[in-house]
Amino acid sequence: MFDINTIPEIIETATKLAIANEASAKRAISVLDLTSLNDDDTIEKIEALCQRAQTPAGNTAAICVYAPFIETSWKTLGKSGIKTATVVNFPKGDKAAQRVADETADAVAAGADEIDLVMPYQAFLAGDHDGSAEVIAATRQACGPFMTLKVILETGEYPDAKAIYDAARLAIYNGANFVKTSTGKVATGATPEAAIAMIAAIRDAKAEQNLDCGFKASGGVRNTQDAALYLAIADHMMGADWATPATFRFGASSVLTDLLKTCGFGDSNTPSGAGNY
């Protein structure tokens, strides 16, 4: 069971383990969902993003784009092995379950490989846990049993780590393959405290219910040192072999520039546009 009092100790230990070097940068690139969720996105910008995801230091795990660009993404990515993710119930998490399920079904039909769902976090925080569970379960059903479903908690809006832990447990129980920190559209994105609460929920759901789930840090991961810290938290809590593309992701845009610099590739792979992802 999660003990909130262990958070400072875990952060202290992970900070000592986190090293911003080429190995950690390449590892971060391999689990990166390179993201563009901007109002001014165009086909040309998304095509450029897909090209950028195929870096000289290795391919990213996925591209995350708005639904109108799903087809552009998977066509441009071709046989690269990079997944196409999109968002639903985004960014406020305030749509009815059936509407979210329909939105998800449309994304699946368009060719998305992964769905990033904003859970009804405001309803959850107001005490409507059943309504939140209904939206997650409906989205899971619309995805089918094999598609990757990431549930965005919007952790920057929660009062404390215990509430984040409880939301993560609810998401995992209702079919999440990943729990994700943020939309990147609120002031506070990923934090080490939120990451620890969420990874504790993942650990406990496996131990107590035999449910598997991964973690995605999104919002405010800006450089190699940030990425190294989150990877170190996962290594410390789950073991050194746990954080792979199947269990761990970063959602970001601008961080790739610094990761490539750390790998010695300079500015040649500059982003077409950056957001707070």
C-alpha positions as CSV (number, residue, x, y, z in Angstrom):
1,M,0.0,0.0,0.0
2,F,1.2,3.5,-0.9
3,D,2.7,5.5,1.9
4,I,2.8,9.2,1.0
5,N,5.6,9.8,3.5
6,T,8.1,7.8,1.4
7,I,8.0,10.3,-1.5
8,P,10.9,12.5,-0.3
9,E,13.1,9.5,0.2
10,I,12.3,8.1,-3.2
11,I,13.0,11.5,-4.9
12,E,16.3,11.8,-3.0
13,T,17.4,8.3,-4.1
14,A,16.3,8.7,-7.7
15,T,18.0,12.1,-8.0
16,K,21.3,10.4,-7.0
17,L,20.7,7.7,-9.7
18,A,19.7,10.1,-12.5
19,I,22.5,10.7,-14.9
20,A,22.0,12.9,-18.0
21,N,24.3,11.1,-20.4
22,E,24.1,9.6,-23.8
23,A,22.7,6.2,-22.5
24,S,19.9,7.9,-20.6
25,A,19.1,10.2,-23.6
26,K,18.9,7.3,-26.0
27,R,16.7,5.4,-23.6
28,A,14.4,8.4,-23.3
29,I,14.1,8.7,-27.1
30,S,13.1,5.1,-27.4
31,V,10.1,5.7,-25.0
32,L,9.1,9.1,-26.3
33,D,5.7,9.9,-27.7
34,L,6.7,12.9,-29.8
35,T,3.7,15.2,-29.5
36,S,2.1,18.0,-31.4
37,L,-1.3,19.1,-30.1
38,N,-1.4,22.7,-31.3
39,D,-4.3,24.7,-32.8
40,D,-2.1,25.6,-35.7
41,D,-1.1,22.1,-36.7
42,T,-1.1,21.3,-40.4
43,I,-0.5,18.3,-42.6
44,E,3.0,19.7,-43.4
45,K,3.9,20.1,-39.7
46,I,2.7,16.6,-38.8
47,E,4.7,15.1,-41.7
48,A,7.8,17.0,-40.5
49,L,7.1,15.7,-36.9
50,C,7.0,12.1,-38.2
51,Q,10.3,12.6,-40.0
52,R,11.8,14.1,-36.9
53,A,10.7,11.0,-34.8
54,Q,13.1,8.9,-36.9
55,T,16.2,10.3,-35.3
56,P,19.9,9.4,-35.8
57,A,19.9,8.2,-32.1
58,G,17.0,5.8,-32.7
59,N,13.2,6.1,-33.4
60,T,10.7,7.4,-30.9
61,A,8.0,5.1,-29.6
62,A,5.1,7.0,-31.0
63,I,3.7,10.2,-32.5
64,C,0.8,11.8,-30.7
65,V,-1.4,14.1,-32.8
66,Y,-5.0,15.3,-33.1
67,A,-7.5,13.0,-34.8
68,P,-7.6,14.8,-38.2
69,F,-3.9,13.9,-38.6
70,I,-4.0,10.2,-37.8
71,E,-3.9,9.1,-41.4
72,T,-1.2,11.6,-42.2
73,S,0.9,10.2,-39.4
74,W,0.7,6.5,-40.1
75,K,1.2,7.1,-43.9
76,T,4.3,9.2,-43.2
77,L,5.7,6.8,-40.6
78,G,5.3,3.9,-43.0
79,K,7.2,0.8,-41.8
80,S,9.3,2.7,-39.2
81,G,7.6,0.8,-36.4
82,I,6.6,4.1,-34.7
83,K,3.0,4.1,-33.4
84,T,0.4,6.7,-34.1
85,A,-1.4,7.9,-31.0
86,T,-4.3,10.4,-30.7
87,V,-6.3,12.0,-27.9
88,V,-10.0,11.7,-27.0
89,N,-12.1,13.7,-24.5
90,F,-9.3,16.3,-24.8
91,P,-8.4,18.5,-23.0
92,K,-11.1,19.0,-20.4
93,G,-12.3,15.4,-19.9
94,D,-15.9,16.6,-19.7
95,K,-17.7,14.6,-22.4
96,A,-20.4,11.9,-21.8
97,A,-19.2,8.2,-21.9
98,Q,-21.1,7.4,-25.2
99,R,-19.7,10.5,-26.9
100,V,-16.1,9.5,-25.9
101,A,-16.7,6.0,-27.0
102,D,-17.9,7.2,-30.4
103,E,-14.8,9.6,-30.7
104,T,-12.6,6.6,-29.9
105,A,-14.2,4.3,-32.4
106,D,-13.7,7.0,-35.1
107,A,-10.0,7.2,-34.2
108,V,-9.6,3.5,-34.3
109,A,-11.3,3.4,-37.7
110,A,-8.9,6.1,-39.0
111,G,-5.9,3.9,-38.1
112,A,-4.7,5.0,-34.7
113,D,-2.6,2.5,-32.8
114,E,-3.0,4.1,-29.3
115,I,-5.6,6.2,-27.6
116,D,-4.8,8.9,-24.9
117,L,-8.0,9.5,-23.0
118,V,-8.6,12.4,-20.6
119,M,-10.5,10.9,-17.7
120,P,-13.2,13.1,-16.2
121,Y,-10.8,14.3,-13.5
122,Q,-13.0,17.2,-12.4
123,A,-15.9,14.8,-11.8
124,F,-13.5,12.4,-10.0
125,L,-12.3,15.1,-7.7
126,A,-15.9,16.1,-7.0
127,G,-16.6,12.5,-5.8
128,D,-18.1,11.0,-9.0
129,H,-15.9,8.0,-9.2
130,D,-18.6,5.9,-10.9
131,G,-19.0,8.4,-13.7
132,S,-15.2,8.5,-14.2
133,A,-15.0,4.7,-14.3
134,E,-17.9,4.6,-16.9
135,V,-16.0,6.8,-19.3
136,I,-12.8,4.8,-19.0
137,A,-14.6,1.5,-19.4
138,A,-16.5,2.8,-22.4
139,T,-13.3,3.9,-24.0
140,R,-11.7,0.6,-23.3
141,Q,-14.5,-1.2,-25.0
142,A,-14.3,1.1,-28.0
143,C,-10.6,0.4,-28.3
144,G,-11.1,-3.3,-28.2
145,P,-9.0,-5.7,-26.1
146,F,-5.6,-5.2,-27.8
147,M,-5.2,-1.5,-28.5
148,T,-3.1,0.6,-26.1
149,L,-5.2,2.9,-23.9
150,K,-3.4,5.6,-21.9
151,V,-5.6,7.4,-19.3
152,I,-4.6,11.1,-18.6
153,L,-5.3,11.9,-14.9
154,E,-4.3,15.7,-15.2
155,T,-2.4,15.4,-12.0
156,G,-1.6,19.1,-11.7
157,E,-5.2,19.7,-10.7
158,Y,-5.2,17.2,-7.7
159,P,-4.9,18.3,-4.1
160,D,-2.4,15.6,-3.0
161,A,-0.5,12.5,-4.0
162,K,-3.1,10.2,-2.3
163,A,-5.8,11.5,-4.7
164,I,-3.5,10.9,-7.7
165,Y,-2.9,7.3,-6.4
166,D,-6.6,6.7,-6.1
167,A,-7.4,8.0,-9.6
168,A,-4.6,5.8,-11.0
169,R,-6.0,2.7,-9.3
170,L,-9.5,3.5,-10.7
171,A,-8.1,3.9,-14.2
172,I,-6.1,0.7,-14.0
173,Y,-9.0,-1.3,-12.7
174,N,-11.2,0.0,-15.6
175,G,-8.8,-1.0,-18.4
176,A,-5.9,1.5,-18.7
177,N,-2.7,0.2,-20.2
178,F,-0.9,3.4,-19.1
179,V,-1.7,6.1,-16.6
180,K,-0.5,9.5,-17.8
181,T,0.2,12.7,-15.9
182,S,-1.1,15.6,-18.0
183,T,-2.6,17.0,-21.1
184,G,0.1,19.7,-21.3
185,K,-2.8,22.2,-21.3
186,V,-2.8,23.2,-17.5
187,A,-0.1,25.0,-15.5
188,T,1.3,22.0,-13.8
189,G,2.3,18.9,-15.7
190,A,4.4,15.9,-14.6
191,T,6.1,16.1,-11.2
192,P,8.3,13.6,-9.4
193,E,5.6,13.4,-6.7
194,A,2.9,12.6,-9.1
195,A,5.1,10.0,-10.8
196,I,5.8,8.2,-7.6
197,A,2.1,8.1,-6.7
198,M,1.2,6.7,-10.1
199,I,4.0,4.1,-10.2
200,A,3.0,3.1,-6.7
201,A,-0.5,2.5,-8.0
202,I,0.9,0.5,-10.9
203,R,3.0,-1.6,-8.5
204,D,0.1,-2.2,-6.1
205,A,-2.4,-3.0,-8.9
206,K,-0.1,-5.7,-10.1
207,A,0.5,-7.1,-6.6
208,E,-3.1,-7.0,-5.5
209,Q,-5.1,-7.5,-8.6
210,N,-2.6,-8.9,-11.1
211,L,-3.3,-6.0,-13.5
212,D,-0.5,-4.7,-15.7
213,C,-0.1,-1.0,-16.5
214,G,2.5,1.4,-17.6
215,F,3.4,5.1,-16.8
216,K,3.6,8.1,-19.0
217,A,5.1,11.4,-17.8
218,S,3.7,14.3,-19.9
219,G,3.8,18.1,-19.4
220,G,7.1,19.8,-18.5
221,V,9.6,17.2,-19.4
222,R,12.1,19.6,-21.0
223,N,15.6,18.2,-21.0
224,T,17.7,15.1,-20.5
225,Q,18.1,15.6,-16.8
226,D,14.3,15.7,-16.4
227,A,13.9,12.5,-18.4
228,A,16.7,10.8,-16.5
229,L,15.0,11.6,-13.2
230,Y,11.7,10.0,-14.2
231,L,13.5,6.9,-15.5
232,A,15.4,6.7,-12.2
233,I,12.2,6.8,-10.3
234,A,10.8,3.9,-12.3
235,D,14.1,2.0,-12.0
236,H,14.1,2.4,-8.2
237,M,10.4,1.5,-7.7
238,M,9.9,-1.2,-10.3
239,G,13.4,-2.5,-11.2
240,A,16.0,-1.6,-13.8
241,D,14.4,-3.7,-16.6
242,W,10.8,-2.5,-16.2
243,A,10.8,0.8,-18.1
244,T,10.5,-0.1,-21.8
245,P,8.2,1.3,-24.5
246,A,5.6,-1.3,-23.4
247,T,5.5,0.1,-19.9
248,F,7.0,3.7,-19.8
249,R,6.5,6.7,-22.0
250,F,7.3,10.4,-22.1
251,G,4.8,12.8,-23.8
252,A,6.8,15.7,-25.1
253,S,7.8,17.8,-28.1
254,S,10.7,20.1,-27.3
255,V,12.6,17.6,-25.1
256,L,13.9,15.8,-28.2
257,T,16.2,18.7,-29.1
258,D,18.1,18.3,-25.8
259,L,18.1,14.5,-25.9
260,L,19.7,14.7,-29.4
261,K,22.3,17.2,-28.2
262,T,23.2,14.9,-25.3
263,C,23.7,12.2,-28.0
264,G,26.0,14.5,-29.9
265,F,23.6,15.4,-32.8
266,G,23.3,19.2,-32.2
267,D,20.5,21.2,-33.6
268,S,20.0,19.5,-37.0
269,N,16.8,17.8,-35.8
270,T,15.0,21.0,-34.7
271,P,11.2,20.7,-33.9
272,S,8.6,22.1,-36.3
273,G,6.7,23.4,-33.3
274,A,6.9,23.0,-29.5
275,G,4.3,22.8,-26.8
276,N,4.1,22.2,-23.1
277,Y,4.0,18.5,-23.4
